[in-house]
């Protein structure tokens, strides 16, 4: 193990809550967490800090939130979905490098000149190098008709997104693509013959101890009371509290920072070869290796800083923004979840403050 020689996080969170480097209105400032939340119109933020291979500290701020309050994970859903897909790879039910059309039954990737001789693969989908379009999804206001997965992929009503198609030669370049993850979702569902939320409960959420998390869209009424509402950049609450995201794999997870941190701990232990119970170490090392010349591994951006591997993923849904960082070699990281379209600004400030306090390597640009 490679542990940085830094102290465990103090019970008093004041160090992390102070001296946050924030840019507000184009002006660089150093603010407390409370001041930053006010300046950025962020009603609520929740975080979990990983240190010495454990969740060393977790706390929620604002809007009556607790560490068990549900936030939309937005594109952090992709990281969790990728873990589920890789568990199926470990079980030899999926192949990273096979043509996904060989297993898709509910829908097929439309062929065109781009994919001639270059099939779309699960490796390409999870690394966003499969040449697939549709970067992201807007979700649906509560109470409006929701498309099923096939309608999302075809771009058919009531879907509010375009068809998912091949827009570049698979394997040739990185293109950020929520559409890729909807194809991966269809591949998993068609293979296992189970609804995606149930499948992810079995593959990831329950085995990882993510007891508060759910891919249910919309949230059942008894779970909706556990969720905090989303807000726009001006601090205005979204109609109905949030948007519904039937695009489960791309954006549909409800979770907590502590739940996500528990998953990161499992990934780190497997990467270091300390555990084979959740994923094979060989699979996790492949997951955390850049693919096809892009910045992504299988599910998240990966880079090197000061000789350390850094895993990062940003999530942005309407009204919610979130971030996760993992240094698997050091057993360190952080998950930040917010209820604001300004949340990434605060999340990045908290990440950089944590890096300063814990001696993390200089992270440089924080990727998607």
C-alpha positions as CSV (number, residue, x, y, z in Angstrom):
1,X,0.0,0.0,0.0
2,X,1.1,3.6,-0.6
3,X,-0.3,5.8,2.0
4,X,0.5,9.5,2.1
5,X,1.8,10.5,5.6
6,X,-1.0,12.8,6.5
7,X,-3.2,12.8,9.6
8,X,-6.7,11.4,9.7
9,X,-9.4,14.0,9.2
10,X,-10.2,15.9,12.4
11,X,-13.6,15.6,13.9
12,X,-13.9,19.4,13.5
13,X,-14.5,20.1,9.8
14,X,-13.6,23.7,10.1
15,X,-10.4,23.3,8.1
16,X,-12.3,22.1,5.0
17,X,-15.0,24.6,5.5
18,X,-12.7,27.6,5.4
19,X,-10.4,29.3,2.9
20,X,-12.2,28.0,-0.2
21,X,-10.7,29.4,-3.5
22,X,-13.8,30.5,-5.3
23,X,-14.4,32.6,-8.5
24,X,-17.7,34.5,-8.3
25,X,-18.7,36.8,-11.0
26,X,-15.2,36.6,-12.5
27,X,-13.6,37.7,-9.3
28,X,-11.3,35.3,-7.4
29,X,-12.2,35.1,-3.7
30,X,-11.3,33.1,-0.6
31,X,-14.5,32.3,1.3
32,X,-15.9,30.1,4.0
33,X,-18.2,27.3,2.8
34,X,-21.2,29.2,4.2
35,X,-20.2,32.3,2.3
36,X,-19.6,30.4,-0.9
37,X,-23.0,28.8,-0.7
38,X,-24.6,32.2,-0.3
39,X,-22.6,33.8,-3.1
40,X,-23.3,31.0,-5.5
41,X,-27.0,30.5,-4.6
42,X,-26.4,26.9,-3.5
43,X,-29.0,25.8,-1.0
44,X,-27.4,22.5,-0.1
45,X,-24.1,20.5,-0.4
46,X,-23.2,17.1,1.0
47,X,-19.7,15.6,1.0
48,X,-17.7,12.5,2.0
49,X,-13.9,12.6,2.5
50,X,-11.9,9.5,2.0
51,X,-8.6,9.2,3.9
52,X,-6.5,6.3,4.9
53,X,-8.8,3.9,3.0
54,X,-11.9,4.8,4.9
55,X,-14.7,7.4,4.9
56,X,-13.0,9.7,7.3
57,X,-15.6,12.4,7.4
58,X,-19.1,13.0,6.0
59,X,-21.4,16.0,6.4
60,X,-24.3,17.8,4.7
61,X,-25.0,21.5,4.8
62,X,-28.2,23.5,4.2
63,X,-31.8,22.7,3.3
64,X,-32.2,20.4,6.3
65,X,-30.0,17.8,4.5
66,X,-28.3,15.0,6.3
67,X,-25.6,12.5,5.2
68,X,-28.5,10.2,4.3
69,X,-30.3,12.7,2.1
70,X,-30.6,11.7,-1.6
71,X,-29.1,13.9,-4.3
72,X,-29.2,13.3,-8.1
73,X,-25.8,11.9,-9.0
74,X,-26.2,13.1,-12.6
75,X,-23.3,11.8,-14.7
76,X,-21.7,10.1,-11.7
77,X,-24.3,7.5,-12.7
78,X,-22.0,6.6,-15.6
79,X,-19.3,5.5,-13.3
80,X,-21.6,3.3,-11.3
81,X,-23.2,1.9,-14.5
82,X,-19.7,1.1,-15.8
83,X,-19.0,-0.9,-12.6
84,X,-22.1,-2.9,-13.2
85,X,-21.1,-3.6,-16.8
86,X,-17.7,-4.7,-15.7
87,X,-19.1,-7.1,-13.2
88,X,-20.9,-8.7,-16.1
89,X,-17.6,-8.8,-18.0
90,X,-16.0,-10.6,-15.0
91,X,-18.9,-13.1,-15.1
92,X,-18.2,-13.6,-18.8
93,X,-21.7,-12.5,-19.7
94,X,-20.4,-9.5,-21.6
95,X,-17.3,-9.0,-23.7
96,X,-15.5,-5.6,-23.8
97,X,-14.5,-6.0,-27.4
98,X,-17.4,-7.7,-29.1
99,X,-19.8,-6.0,-31.5
100,X,-22.7,-4.9,-29.2
101,X,-25.2,-5.5,-32.0
102,X,-24.5,-9.2,-31.6
103,X,-26.2,-9.1,-28.2
104,X,-28.7,-6.2,-28.5
105,X,-32.2,-7.5,-29.1
106,X,-34.5,-4.5,-28.2
107,X,-32.7,-2.1,-30.5
108,X,-29.7,-2.1,-32.8
109,X,-27.0,0.5,-33.4
110,X,-27.9,1.9,-36.8
111,X,-25.1,1.1,-39.2
112,X,-23.6,3.8,-41.5
113,X,-20.4,4.6,-43.2
114,X,-18.6,5.5,-40.0
115,X,-18.8,2.0,-38.4
116,X,-18.0,0.0,-41.5
117,X,-15.3,-2.4,-40.4
118,X,-15.2,-0.7,-37.0
119,X,-18.0,-2.2,-34.7
120,X,-19.3,-0.4,-31.7
121,X,-18.0,-2.2,-28.6
122,X,-18.7,-2.0,-24.8
123,X,-15.1,-0.8,-24.4
124,X,-15.8,2.1,-26.7
125,X,-19.1,2.9,-25.1
126,X,-17.7,3.0,-21.5
127,X,-14.7,5.1,-22.6
128,X,-16.8,7.3,-24.9
129,X,-14.6,6.4,-27.9
130,X,-17.3,4.5,-29.7
131,X,-18.2,7.5,-32.0
132,X,-21.7,7.8,-30.5
133,X,-23.6,11.1,-30.4
134,X,-26.0,12.7,-27.9
135,X,-23.7,14.3,-25.2
136,X,-26.4,14.6,-22.5
137,X,-30.0,14.6,-21.5
138,X,-32.3,17.3,-20.0
139,X,-34.7,15.0,-18.1
140,X,-38.4,15.5,-17.8
141,X,-40.5,17.6,-15.4
142,X,-42.3,15.6,-12.8
143,X,-45.7,14.4,-14.1
144,X,-44.9,14.6,-17.8
145,X,-44.8,11.5,-20.0
146,X,-41.6,9.5,-19.9
147,X,-40.0,7.6,-22.7
148,X,-38.8,4.0,-22.3
149,X,-35.3,3.0,-23.2
150,X,-36.1,2.1,-26.8
151,X,-37.8,5.4,-27.4
152,X,-34.8,7.2,-26.0
153,X,-32.5,5.3,-28.3
154,X,-34.7,6.0,-31.4
155,X,-35.3,9.6,-30.3
156,X,-39.0,8.8,-30.6
157,X,-41.8,10.7,-28.7
158,X,-42.1,11.3,-25.8
159,X,-38.3,11.4,-25.8
160,X,-37.0,15.0,-25.9
161,X,-33.5,14.0,-27.1
162,X,-32.3,13.1,-30.6
163,X,-31.7,9.5,-31.9
164,X,-28.6,7.8,-30.6
165,X,-26.4,7.2,-33.7
166,X,-22.8,6.7,-34.7
167,X,-21.3,10.1,-35.6
168,X,-17.6,9.2,-36.0
169,X,-15.5,6.1,-36.6
170,X,-15.7,3.9,-33.5
171,X,-12.3,3.9,-31.7
172,X,-11.0,6.9,-33.5
173,X,-11.5,9.6,-30.9
174,X,-13.1,10.6,-27.6
175,X,-16.6,12.2,-27.8
176,X,-18.4,12.9,-24.5
177,X,-21.6,10.8,-24.9
178,X,-24.5,10.1,-22.7
179,X,-25.9,8.2,-25.7
180,X,-23.1,5.7,-25.3
181,X,-24.3,4.8,-21.8
182,X,-27.8,4.3,-23.0
183,X,-26.6,1.8,-25.5
184,X,-24.6,0.1,-22.6
185,X,-27.8,0.1,-20.6
186,X,-29.7,-1.6,-23.4
187,X,-26.9,-4.1,-23.7
188,X,-27.0,-5.0,-20.0
189,X,-30.8,-5.2,-19.9
190,X,-31.0,-7.3,-23.1
191,X,-28.3,-9.7,-21.8
192,X,-29.7,-10.2,-18.3
193,X,-33.4,-9.7,-19.1
194,X,-34.0,-7.5,-16.0
195,X,-35.0,-3.9,-15.5
196,X,-31.9,-1.7,-15.2
197,X,-32.7,-0.4,-11.6
198,X,-33.2,-4.0,-10.4
199,X,-30.1,-5.1,-12.2
200,X,-27.9,-2.4,-10.7
201,X,-29.3,-3.1,-7.2
202,X,-28.1,-6.7,-7.6
203,X,-24.8,-6.0,-9.4
204,X,-23.5,-2.9,-7.6
205,X,-25.7,-1.1,-5.0
206,X,-26.3,-3.9,-2.6
207,X,-22.9,-5.6,-2.9
208,X,-21.2,-2.2,-2.4
209,X,-23.2,-1.3,0.6
210,X,-24.8,1.6,-1.1
211,X,-28.0,1.2,1.0
212,X,-29.5,4.6,0.3
213,X,-28.9,4.7,-3.5
214,X,-31.4,3.9,-6.2
215,X,-31.7,4.0,-10.0
216,X,-35.5,4.2,-9.8
217,X,-36.9,6.9,-12.1
218,X,-39.1,8.4,-10.9
219,X,-38.4,7.8,-7.3
220,X,-41.2,6.0,-5.5
221,X,-43.2,8.3,-3.1
222,X,-41.7,6.7,0.0
223,X,-38.2,7.4,-1.3
224,X,-38.9,10.9,-2.7
225,X,-39.2,12.2,0.9
226,X,-35.6,11.4,1.3
227,X,-34.5,13.6,-1.6
228,X,-33.5,17.2,-1.6
229,X,-34.8,19.5,-4.3
230,X,-32.8,20.9,-7.2
231,X,-32.2,24.6,-8.0
232,X,-31.2,26.8,-10.9
233,X,-28.3,29.2,-10.9
234,X,-30.4,31.9,-9.3
235,X,-31.4,29.7,-6.4
236,X,-34.9,29.1,-7.7
237,X,-36.4,25.6,-6.9
238,X,-37.1,23.4,-9.9
239,X,-40.9,22.9,-10.7
240,X,-41.8,19.6,-9.0
241,X,-38.5,19.6,-7.1
242,X,-36.4,18.0,-9.8
243,X,-36.4,16.5,-13.3
244,X,-37.0,12.8,-13.9
245,X,-34.2,11.0,-15.8
246,X,-35.3,7.7,-17.4
247,X,-31.8,7.6,-19.0
248,X,-30.7,5.5,-16.0
249,X,-27.1,4.7,-16.9
250,X,-26.3,8.1,-18.2
251,X,-27.9,10.3,-15.5
252,X,-30.5,8.4,-13.4
253,X,-28.8,7.6,-10.0
254,X,-30.0,9.0,-6.7
255,X,-27.3,8.6,-4.1
256,X,-25.3,10.1,-1.2
257,X,-21.6,11.0,-1.1
258,X,-21.1,8.3,1.6
259,X,-22.6,5.6,-0.6
260,X,-20.4,6.7,-3.6
261,X,-17.4,6.8,-1.4
262,X,-18.0,3.2,-0.3
263,X,-17.9,2.2,-3.9
264,X,-14.7,4.1,-4.5
265,X,-13.1,2.3,-1.6
266,X,-13.9,-1.0,-3.2
267,X,-12.5,0.1,-6.5
268,X,-9.3,1.3,-4.8
269,X,-8.8,-1.9,-3.0
270,X,-9.2,-4.0,-6.1
271,X,-6.9,-1.7,-8.0
272,X,-4.2,-2.3,-5.4
273,X,-4.8,-6.0,-5.6
274,X,-6.1,-6.3,-2.0
275,X,-9.5,-7.7,-2.9
276,X,-11.1,-9.8,-5.6
277,X,-14.6,-9.9,-4.0
278,X,-16.2,-7.1,-6.0
279,X,-14.2,-6.9,-9.2
280,X,-11.1,-8.6,-10.3
281,X,-8.0,-6.5,-9.9
282,X,-7.2,-7.0,-13.6
283,X,-10.6,-5.6,-14.5
284,X,-10.2,-2.5,-12.3
285,X,-6.8,-1.8,-13.7
286,X,-8.3,-1.9,-17.2
287,X,-11.1,0.3,-16.0
288,X,-8.6,2.9,-14.7
289,X,-6.5,2.9,-17.8
290,X,-7.0,5.5,-20.6
291,X,-8.7,3.9,-23.6
292,X,-8.2,4.5,-27.3
293,X,-6.0,7.5,-26.7
294,X,-8.8,9.4,-24.9
295,X,-8.9,10.9,-21.3
296,X,-11.3,8.2,-20.2
297,X,-10.9,4.8,-18.7
298,X,-14.0,2.7,-18.5
299,X,-16.5,5.0,-16.6
300,X,-14.4,8.0,-15.6
301,X,-11.6,10.3,-16.6
302,X,-8.2,9.1,-15.5
303,X,-4.9,10.9,-15.4
304,X,-1.6,11.1,-13.5
305,X,-0.5,13.8,-11.1
306,X,2.8,13.8,-9.3
307,X,3.2,10.1,-10.0
308,X,-0.3,9.2,-8.6
309,X,-3.2,7.9,-10.5
310,X,-6.2,10.2,-10.3
311,X,-9.8,9.1,-11.1
312,X,-12.3,11.9,-11.6
313,X,-15.9,12.3,-12.7
314,X,-18.2,15.3,-12.8
315,X,-22.0,15.1,-12.9
316,X,-24.4,17.8,-14.1
317,X,-28.1,17.4,-14.2
318,X,-30.6,20.2,-14.3
319,X,-30.6,21.6,-10.7
320,X,-27.9,19.3,-9.4
321,X,-24.1,19.1,-9.8
322,X,-21.6,16.7,-8.3
323,X,-18.0,15.5,-8.4
324,X,-15.9,12.5,-7.3
325,X,-12.2,12.1,-7.0
326,X,-10.3,9.0,-6.2
327,X,-6.5,8.4,-5.7
328,X,-6.6,4.6,-5.5
329,X,-3.0,4.2,-4.7
330,X,-3.2,6.5,-1.7
331,X,-6.7,5.4,-0.4
332,X,-7.8,9.1,-0.6
333,X,-10.6,11.0,-2.4
334,X,-13.7,13.0,-2.0
335,X,-17.3,13.0,-3.2
336,X,-19.3,16.3,-3.3
337,X,-23.0,16.6,-4.3
338,X,-25.0,19.8,-4.6
339,X,-28.5,21.1,-5.4
340,X,-27.6,23.8,-7.8
341,X,-26.6,24.6,-11.4
342,X,-23.6,26.4,-9.8
343,X,-22.6,23.4,-7.8
344,X,-19.4,22.5,-9.8
345,X,-17.8,25.7,-8.8
346,X,-18.2,24.9,-5.1
347,X,-17.3,21.2,-5.7
348,X,-14.0,22.1,-7.4
349,X,-13.2,24.5,-4.6
350,X,-13.8,21.8,-2.0
351,X,-11.6,19.4,-4.0
352,X,-8.7,21.8,-4.2
353,X,-9.0,22.6,-0.5
354,X,-9.0,18.9,0.4
355,X,-5.9,18.5,-1.9
356,X,-4.2,21.2,0.0
357,X,-5.0,19.8,3.5
358,X,-4.1,16.2,2.6
359,X,-1.1,16.6,0.5
360,X,-2.6,15.3,-2.7
361,X,-0.6,15.9,-5.9
362,X,-1.4,19.0,-7.9
363,X,-4.5,18.0,-9.8
364,X,-4.5,20.4,-12.7
365,X,-7.6,20.6,-14.8
366,X,-10.6,18.8,-13.3
367,X,-12.1,16.7,-16.1
368,X,-15.7,15.5,-16.8
